[in-house]
Amino acid sequence: MEVKVEAQRRIYSLNAEPLADVDEWLSAYRKKWSRHVDALAVHLDRKKSLREESTE
């Protein structure tokens, strides 16, 4: 994180380069979990649709 002071303001910026290793490490987990999260989203959408149909 870098801070640049301009008068009474402070401007913060994030240098993402050090996070590249973490992102690479997480990529394997992201691939695995994205399928599960997508399946959960589909399930919840179906459940919501069924609930809405039953209340009509």
CYANA upper distance limits for C-alpha pairs under 8 A (distance plus 0.5 A):
  1 MET  CA     12 TYR  CA      7.40
  1 MET  CA     13 SER  CA      6.25
  1 MET  CA     14 LEU  CA      5.02
  1 MET  CA     15 ASN  CA      6.41
  2 GLU  CA     12 TYR  CA      6.22
  2 GLU  CA     13 SER  CA      5.77
  2 GLU  CA     14 LEU  CA      6.77
  2 GLU  CA     15 ASN  CA      7.90
  3 VAL  CA     10 ARG  CA      6.85
  3 VAL  CA     11 ILE  CA      6.09
  3 VAL  CA     12 TYR  CA      5.16
  3 VAL  CA     13 SER  CA      7.06
  4 LYS  CA     10 ARG  CA      6.13
  4 LYS  CA     11 ILE  CA      5.51
  4 LYS  CA     12 TYR  CA      6.96
  5 VAL  CA      9 ARG  CA      6.42
  5 VAL  CA     10 ARG  CA      5.08
  5 VAL  CA     11 ILE  CA      6.82
  6 GLU  CA     10 ARG  CA      6.60
  6 GLU  CA     11 ILE  CA      8.01
 16 ALA  CA     20 ALA  CA      7.43
 19 LEU  CA     23 ASP  CA      6.69
 20 ALA  CA     24 GLU  CA      6.64
 21 ASP  CA     25 TRP  CA      6.71
 22 VAL  CA     26 LEU  CA      6.61
 23 ASP  CA     27 SER  CA      6.61
 24 GLU  CA     28 ALA  CA      8.25
 25 TRP  CA     29 TYR  CA      8.37
 26 LEU  CA     30 ARG  CA      6.47
 27 SER  CA     31 LYS  CA      6.69
 28 ALA  CA     32 LYS  CA      7.01
 29 TYR  CA     33 TRP  CA      6.52
 30 ARG  CA     34 SER  CA      6.27
 31 LYS  CA     35 ARG  CA      7.55
 32 LYS  CA     36 HIS  CA      7.74
 33 TRP  CA     37 VAL  CA      6.61
 34 SER  CA     38 ASP  CA      6.47
 35 ARG  CA     39 ALA  CA      6.65
 36 HIS  CA     40 LEU  CA      6.69
 37 VAL  CA     41 ALA  CA      6.70
 38 ASP  CA     42 VAL  CA      6.81
 39 ALA  CA     43 HIS  CA      6.67
 40 LEU  CA     44 LEU  CA      6.62
 41 ALA  CA     45 ASP  CA      6.59
 42 VAL  CA     46 ARG  CA      6.71
 43 HIS  CA     47 LYS  CA      6.66
 44 LEU  CA     48 LYS  CA      6.55
 45 ASP  CA     49 SER  CA      6.67
 46 ARG  CA     50 LEU  CA      6.68
 47 LYS  CA     51 ARG  CA      6.69
 48 LYS  CA     52 GLU  CA      6.66
 49 SER  CA     53 GLU  CA      6.65
 50 LEU  CA     54 SER  CA      6.72
 51 ARG  CA     55 THR  CA      6.97
 52 GLU  CA     56 GLU  CA      7.08
